[in-house]
């Protein structure tokens, strides 16, 4: 599959009428179908994991108007590189890794944009919420304002551990680093987050639950 052939064309859009044929439920069978070019496999992949991918992106990025575009990008990348997946049973974890890579790129692009504009972050327009259910609470917006002040990798580790609630080993796997590295990142992130969140009244009670 090439970019010219537009892997995105294989991804189902809402109400697109893409036919779904029955596929075995195992990820191994799905990966085999994808590698063999079975036409309904891409739609099945999207159906099975789109909610998970969107959730991971949302937890790391917070309110972002391009979340749904990023979800599409994750699946385009996955379809183009599915033959590189050595362990089909790890499909979900592999998609999580791609989502984390996409989120990291997005965060760093935001940071560069702010730097090039020479505008203090507090003067930037607030990003609009998209269809992801953030519940619109001030506390949640405050969390992501604080997270925006953290190092990118520390922020990702913090979001996956304390917002998404992933186990330490799963966070390490998603970030493709050792458990020891994730523990160091989380230690830094906890300290940095407490400092960054201190000016946020909405987080005063929540901070009590952060180790």
N, C-alpha and C positions, 0 to 999 in steps of 0.2 A: 504494500500500500504506500502511495506517495502523497505528499501534500497536494500535488496537482490533482490527484483523484479525490481530494477533499474527504478525509475521514469523517469530518463533521457531518457529511451528507448521510452517513450511516446511523447517526444518532437520532432517535425518535423525538419529534416535537409534540407538544400537547395536541391531542385530537388529530394527529397526522394520519391515522388509519393504517399505520404500519402493521402488517400481519404478524402474529406471534404463533410460531409453531411450538409444540411441546418439546422442551429440552429437559434432560435429566437435571435433578436439583443440585448435584455436586458441582463444586467449582472446577474440579478436574475435567469433567465432561464439558463444561462451558468453555474453558480455556482451549480444549481440544477442538471444539466447534469453531472458535475464533481463529485458531491457527490454520484450520482447514478451509476457512473462508465461507463457512455456512452463513447464508444471507440474513437469517434471523438472529444470529448470535449477538451482534452488536446491540440490537434493541433489547435483548434479554439482559445483557450486561448492564445496560443503563437502567432498566427496570429494577434490577436486583440491588444496585449499589448507588444510585443517584442520591437518595435521601442521606445515606451515610456520608458520601463525599461532600454534599452541601453542608451537612452538620459540622464536619471537621473544619471546613473552610470558614464557616460562620463563627465557630468557637475561637479560632485563631485570629481572624480579621475583625470581628465585630461588625457593626453596621457598615455595609459597603454596597454601593449601587451596582457593582459588577459581579456580584456573587454568582448569579446564574450563568453569566458568560464564562466565569472561571470554572464552574462545574463542567461546562461543555469542553473547555480546554483540557481539563484533566482526562476526560474520556477520549478525546482526540489523541492525546499523548499515549494513553494506554493502548488504544487500538493500533497505533503506529509501532509500538514497541512490545506487543504481546509475546512475540517470539523470544524475547529476552527474559521472560519470566521462567526461572529454573524450577520453581516449586509451585505448581498450580494450586495446591491447597492453601498457599499463602496469598491468594488473589486479593482478598479484602485488605490485608496488611500492605500489599504492594500498592493498591489504589490509595491507601492512606498516605504512603510515602510520597506518591506523586502529588497528592493534594497539599501536603506539607511543603514540598518544593515550590509549588505554585503560590502558596500563601507567602512563603519567604520572599519570593521574587516580587510579589505585590507590595509587601511591606517596605522592602528596600526601594522600590520605585516611588512609593509615597514619600519616603525620607529624602530621596534625591530631589523630588519635585519641590518639597518644602525648602530645601537648602538653596536650590537654584532661584527660587522666588525671593529669598531673603526676607521671608515673612515669618514672624513668630507664630508658633503653632496655635496659640490661643486666638490669633486673629484670622485664622483660616475659616472658611465657611464650613458649617457642620454637615457631614455627609448624610444624605437622606437614607432612611431605612428602606430595605427592599422587602420582598415577600417572606423572607425568613422570619420566624416568630421570635423576635427579641423581647416582646411584651412591652417595649417602649418605656421601660422604667428608667428613671433618672439614675438609679444605682448602677444599672447595667451600662449606661452611657459613661458614667464616671469610671467604671472599671476599665473600659477601653481607652478613655483619655489617659488614665494612669499607665496602662500597658504600652501606649504609644511612646512613652518615655524610656522604655526598657530596651536593652540590646535585643536585636531581632531573634537570635537563637534562644536567649533566656526567656523572651516573651512567649515563643512557641511552646517551650517546655512548660512554662507556667500555665498557659491556656489549656494545654492538653491534660495536665495533671489536676488543676484545681477548678477549671470551668467545665471541661468535658468529663473529668473524673476517671481518666484512664489509669491503669496500673503502671507502676514505674517501668516494668519490663516492656510494656506496650509502648510507652512514651519513647523509651530508648530505641525500640524497633522502628517506630514511625519516623524518628529523627535520624536513624541509621548511625547511631553512636553507641558507645558502651554504656552500661548501667552507671559506672562511676562518673562518666562525663555528664550524664543527665542529672545525677545527684548534685554535682558541682554547679550546673546551670540553675537548678532549682534553688539551691542555697543562695546564689547571687540574686536570682529573680525575686525571692521572698524579701530580701533586704531592700532591693531597689523598688519593689512594688509598694512596700510599706511607706517608703519615703515619698514616692510619687503620689500615693493615694492620700497622704496626710492632709493636703489642702481640700480634699473632697468630703464635705459634710455627709453626703449620702452613703459613704463607705465606712463611717465611724463604727457602726455595729458589725458590719461584715468583716472588717479587719480583725476582729477578735477571733475569727475562725481560721485565719491564716497562720500556720505554724511559724 
